[in-house]
Amino acid sequence: MARNNRRGGNSQGRGKGRGRGQQPDGRHPHGHPTPGVVRRQKEKPSRGGGRGNKGGARRRNNGRTNAGPLPASVQTEVREDGMFRHSEVEKAHGDAVMSIVMAADCIYTASRDKTLKRWKVNKATSGKFELAAELEVPLGDVCWCLISAGDWLFCGLGDGTIKGFMKTGAETVLRGHTKRVGCLMTHEHVLLSGASDGSVRCWQMNVHTQTFECTHAIDEGISGAVTSLSVLGEGLWVGGTSGVALVELATLKVVKHLEPRKFVSGLLQFEGHMIVVYADGSMCIFDGLGAMKHKQPALPAGPVLCIAGLESGPRVLCGHAKGQVSSITLPNFILKKYWHALERCKVQTLCCAGHDGIYVLGAENGTLQLWQRDGSVDAL
């Protein structure tokens, strides 16, 4: 099934008597459970206004009047595609949820509130699944991306560092990027990172010192910030603010730039092809050599901020800037349905959380939602 990269995931928190990135009692992200601390949610200014605040509602901005949309009708069930929401955690974070990753039997979330949280999925008496906070770790900077790799959990931070936590309690900080780290992935025991400094770095662990070293840096031929990474065949696909650059793994040199040259929101592998989703909501499908095989127009729900591959269906899920989620069928790339999961709030990140159609949505206002797709609808 499709595998998607993790978009972002950043400085270190220090407190009296505590280690960097630790709990006040010295606990670690992989350590024993500690009750989560819910931080104050950022208040967002209300949108809309005008006479009666009704249809055709208008809002004023520095003397200019702009048409505003009607309030969205949030859906908790989308029967046409078997989607339903298990639960929602309001104020799960004090600011936007920037990245979510599944690790073993728990879920990690990172936020603009500069914290990392660990969540346990529990089944309620109603039969619905719920998220319970187990642990909170201050990171000291905004985390833009997360990845779980073996015994390690890596966080890409806003100051260009990558913070790593090991199950044993060990921690490490990888330094090399000069701007925020926006994406992380692993390939053949190598950690790859992409950043807003327009570079990709390759990190390998020294088994003798148990430290990570940057063995290669790819900074020629990549223009703009790096937002997505994926490997297909013999190529490393680097998505960024100026399209996709194809890097030959054997030489680590950029060998091709793929049109169109526009902002990439995500990369997703499927059956030997690469699906590239652009920020404007359009999609292109390329073969392993970078030849375009199919092009999709922009989705009706508008700009795309994040994507995820769902094995149930299978589906491509796209999170939109106005709170919608689009579900696209594979392999025929048909828009099955789009709906409002949030009201006037960005879908900041999406993460597939297993093989049974469960996925987690992270919102701009710090909310988390747990959804599932019932694949039995495909037989109807």
C-alpha positions in Angstrom: 0.0 0.0 0.0 0.9 3.6 -0.3 3.5 5.0 2.1 3.6 8.6 2.8 6.3 10.8 4.1 6.0 12.8 7.2 5.7 16.4 6.8 6.5 18.7 9.3 8.2 18.5 12.4 12.0 22.7 17.1 15.3 24.2 20.5 15.7 22.5 23.7 13.7 23.2 26.9 15.7 23.8 30.0 14.3 24.0 33.5 15.7 24.1 37.0 16.9 20.6 37.9 15.7 18.9 34.7 17.5 17.5 31.7 16.9 18.8 28.2 13.7 17.5 26.7 12.7 15.8 29.9 9.7 15.9 32.2 10.1 17.8 35.5 10.7 14.4 37.1 13.2 13.5 34.5 10.9 11.2 32.5 11.4 10.4 28.9 9.1 10.1 25.9 9.5 6.3 26.0 9.4 6.2 29.8 6.6 5.6 32.3 3.2 7.3 31.7 2.7 10.7 33.1 -0.6 12.5 32.9 -0.7 14.9 30.0 -0.9 18.6 30.7 -3.4 20.4 28.5 -2.2 23.9 27.7 -4.3 27.0 27.1 -5.7 27.1 23.6 -4.8 30.1 21.5 -7.9 32.2 20.8 -8.5 32.8 17.2 -10.3 35.9 16.0 -13.8 35.1 14.7 -14.4 35.4 11.0 -17.4 36.7 9.3 -19.7 39.5 10.4 -21.6 42.1 8.6 -25.4 42.5 8.6 -27.0 39.6 10.4 -23.9 37.4 9.9 -26.0 35.5 7.4 -25.5 34.1 3.9 -23.3 36.4 2.0 -21.8 37.4 5.3 -19.1 40.0 4.8 -16.1 41.0 6.9 -14.2 44.2 6.9 -10.4 44.5 6.9 -8.8 47.8 6.9 -11.7 49.4 5.2 -12.0 46.6 2.6 -15.1 44.4 2.5 -14.6 40.8 1.5 -17.2 38.1 0.9 -17.1 35.5 3.7 -18.4 31.9 3.5 -21.3 30.5 5.4 -20.4 28.6 8.5 -19.4 25.0 7.6 -21.5 22.1 8.7 -19.1 19.8 10.5 -19.6 16.1 9.8 -18.8 13.2 12.2 -19.9 10.5 9.7 -19.6 10.2 5.9 -21.6 7.2 5.0 -20.9 7.4 1.3 -17.3 6.4 2.0 -17.6 4.6 5.3 -15.9 7.3 7.3 -16.8 8.0 10.9 -15.3 9.8 13.8 -14.5 7.9 16.9 -13.6 10.8 19.2 -12.2 14.3 19.5 -9.8 15.9 22.0 -10.3 19.6 22.1 -7.2 21.6 23.3 -5.1 18.5 23.0 -2.3 21.0 22.4 -2.1 24.7 23.2 -1.4 25.5 19.5 -1.5 23.9 16.1 -0.7 20.2 15.8 2.1 20.0 13.3 2.9 16.3 13.1 1.6 12.9 14.2 3.3 9.6 14.1 2.3 6.0 15.1 5.0 4.2 17.1 4.4 0.6 18.5 1.1 0.8 20.4 1.0 4.5 20.9 0.7 7.8 19.0 3.0 10.8 19.3 1.9 14.4 18.5 4.0 17.5 18.1 2.8 21.1 18.2 3.6 24.7 17.7 3.2 24.9 21.5 6.7 23.4 21.6 5.7 20.2 23.2 5.7 16.5 22.3 2.9 14.3 23.7 2.3 10.6 23.8 -1.2 9.2 23.5 -2.7 5.8 24.3 -5.7 4.5 22.2 -8.4 3.1 24.6 -11.7 1.5 23.7 -14.7 3.1 25.5 -17.7 1.2 26.7 -19.6 2.6 23.7 -17.2 0.8 21.4 -15.6 4.0 20.2 -11.8 4.5 20.4 -10.5 7.4 22.5 -7.2 9.1 22.9 -5.7 9.5 26.4 -2.6 11.6 27.1 0.2 9.7 28.8 3.2 11.9 28.6 4.2 15.5 27.7 7.8 16.5 27.0 8.9 20.2 26.4 11.0 20.6 23.3 12.0 24.2 23.6 11.1 24.9 20.0 8.4 24.2 17.5 8.5 20.6 16.1 7.6 20.5 12.4 7.9 16.7 11.8 8.2 13.4 13.6 9.4 10.0 12.6 9.6 6.7 14.5 12.6 4.6 13.5 13.2 1.4 15.4 14.0 2.3 19.0 14.3 6.0 18.1 11.8 8.9 17.9 13.1 11.9 16.0 11.8 15.4 16.1 12.6 18.0 13.4 12.9 21.4 15.1 12.5 25.0 14.0 16.1 25.9 14.8 17.4 23.3 12.3 18.3 20.7 14.9 16.9 17.1 15.1 16.2 15.8 18.5 16.3 12.0 19.1 14.8 10.1 22.0 15.6 6.4 22.5 13.5 3.8 24.4 16.4 3.3 26.8 16.3 6.9 27.8 19.2 8.1 25.7 18.9 11.4 23.9 20.8 13.0 21.0 20.8 16.2 19.0 21.8 16.3 15.4 23.1 19.6 14.1 23.7 20.6 10.5 20.7 22.4 9.1 20.5 26.1 9.5 16.8 26.5 9.2 13.7 24.5 10.3 13.6 20.8 9.6 10.4 20.1 7.6 10.5 16.4 6.9 12.2 13.2 8.0 12.4 9.7 6.6 14.5 6.5 6.8 16.0 4.5 4.0 18.2 1.4 4.6 19.2 2.4 8.1 20.0 6.0 7.1 18.0 8.9 8.5 17.2 11.6 5.8 16.2 15.1 6.7 15.0 18.0 4.6 14.9 21.6 5.7 14.0 25.2 4.8 17.7 25.9 4.1 17.2 24.0 0.8 19.3 21.0 1.7 18.9 17.3 2.4 21.2 15.6 4.9 22.0 11.9 5.4 22.7 10.7 9.0 24.2 7.4 10.0 24.7 6.0 13.5 28.3 5.2 14.6 27.8 1.8 16.3 30.9 2.4 18.4 30.0 5.8 19.8 26.2 5.4 19.5 26.1 8.9 18.0 24.8 10.1 14.6 27.0 11.6 12.0 26.1 13.6 8.8 27.7 11.6 6.0 26.4 13.5 3.1 24.6 16.8 2.4 22.7 17.5 -0.8 22.4 21.2 -1.4 23.1 21.7 -5.1 20.2 21.7 -7.5 17.5 22.0 -4.8 15.7 25.4 -4.9 13.5 26.5 -2.0 12.6 24.9 1.2 12.3 21.1 1.3 8.8 19.9 2.5 8.7 16.2 1.5 11.0 13.2 1.0 10.4 9.7 -0.4 12.4 7.0 -2.1 11.2 5.1 -5.2 13.4 2.7 -7.0 16.9 4.2 -7.4 15.8 7.7 -6.8 15.2 10.1 -3.8 12.3 12.3 -4.5 12.6 15.8 -2.9 9.5 17.8 -2.8 9.6 21.5 -1.9 8.4 25.0 -2.5 9.6 24.8 -6.1 8.4 21.4 -7.2 10.1 18.0 -7.1 13.8 17.3 -7.6 14.8 13.7 -8.4 18.1 12.7 -6.8 20.1 9.6 -7.9 20.8 7.6 -4.8 24.0 6.2 -6.2 25.6 9.6 -6.7 23.4 11.8 -4.4 23.2 14.3 -7.3 20.0 16.0 -8.6 19.4 14.5 -12.1 16.0 15.9 -13.0 13.5 18.6 -12.0 9.9 17.6 -12.6 7.2 20.0 -13.9 5.1 21.7 -12.6 7.5 23.7 -10.5 5.1 24.6 -7.6 4.7 24.0 -3.9 4.5 20.3 -3.0 2.3 19.4 0.0 3.1 15.7 0.0 4.6 12.6 -1.8 2.9 9.2 -1.7 4.1 5.9 -3.3 1.6 3.6 -4.8 2.3 0.5 -7.0 5.6 1.6 -8.3 4.4 5.2 -9.0 4.8 8.5 -7.1 1.7 10.6 -6.4 2.7 14.2 -6.0 0.0 16.4 -4.3 0.5 20.2 -4.7 -0.6 22.9 -2.4 -3.1 24.2 -4.9 -5.0 20.9 -4.7 -3.8 19.5 -8.0 -2.0 16.1 -8.4 0.4 14.4 -10.7 1.3 10.8 -11.0 4.8 9.9 -12.1 6.5 6.6 -12.9 9.8 5.6 -11.2 11.9 7.5 -13.7 10.0 10.8 -13.3 7.8 10.6 -16.4 4.3 12.0 -15.8 1.6 9.5 -16.4 -1.5 11.3 -15.2 -2.6 14.7 -14.1 -5.5 15.7 -11.9 -7.0 19.2 -11.7 -7.3 21.0 -8.4 -9.6 19.5 -5.8 -12.9 21.5 -5.2 -12.1 21.8 -1.5 -9.2 24.1 -2.3 -5.6 24.3 -1.0 -4.0 21.1 0.5 -1.8 21.3 3.6 -1.2 17.6 4.2 -1.8 14.1 2.8 -1.9 10.5 4.1 -2.2 7.1 2.5 -5.0 4.9 3.9 -4.8 1.1 3.2 -8.6 0.8 3.6 -9.9 1.3 0.1 -7.1 2.2 -0.6 -7.5 6.0 -0.4 -5.5 9.2 -0.5 -6.6 11.6 2.2 -6.0 15.3 1.7 -6.4 17.8 4.5 -7.5 21.3 3.5 -7.0 24.8 4.7 -10.7 25.4 5.3 -11.2 22.3 7.5 -12.2 19.8 4.8 -10.9 16.3 4.2 -11.0 14.8 0.7 -11.0 11.1 0.1 -9.7 9.9 -3.3 -9.9 6.3 -4.5 -6.9 4.4 -5.7 -5.8 3.3 -8.3 -8.4 5.2 -10.4 -8.0 8.6 -8.6 -11.6 9.4 -8.3 -12.7 11.9 -5.7 -15.1 9.9 -3.6 -16.1 12.5 -1.1 -15.0 15.6 0.7 -16.4 16.9 4.0 -15.9 19.4 6.8 -14.1 17.7 9.7 -13.4 21.1 11.3 -15.2 24.4 11.2 -13.1 27.3 9.9 -9.9 25.7 11.0 -7.0 24.2 9.0 -6.4 20.5 8.9 -2.7 20.7 9.7 -1.7 17.1 9.6 -3.0 13.6 8.9 -1.6 10.2 10.0 -2.6 6.7 9.2 -2.6 4.8 12.5 -2.8 1.1 11.5 -4.0 -1.4 8.9 -7.7 -1.2 9.9 -8.6 2.2 8.4 -7.9 4.3 11.5 -6.3 7.7 11.1 -5.7 10.7 13.2 -6.3 14.4 12.3 -4.4 17.3 13.8 -5.9 20.8 13.7 -4.6 24.3 13.6 -6.4 25.0 17.0 -4.7 22.1 18.8 -7.6 19.7 18.4 -7.1 15.9 17.7 -9.7 13.7 16.0 -9.6 9.9 15.7 -11.3 8.6 12.5 -11.8 5.2 10.9 -12.9 4.0 7.5 -15.1 1.0 7.4 -13.9 -1.0 4.3 -17.1 -3.1 4.3 -18.9 -0.4 2.3 -16.8 -1.3 -0.7 -18.6 -4.6 -1.0 -22.0 -2.9 -1.2 
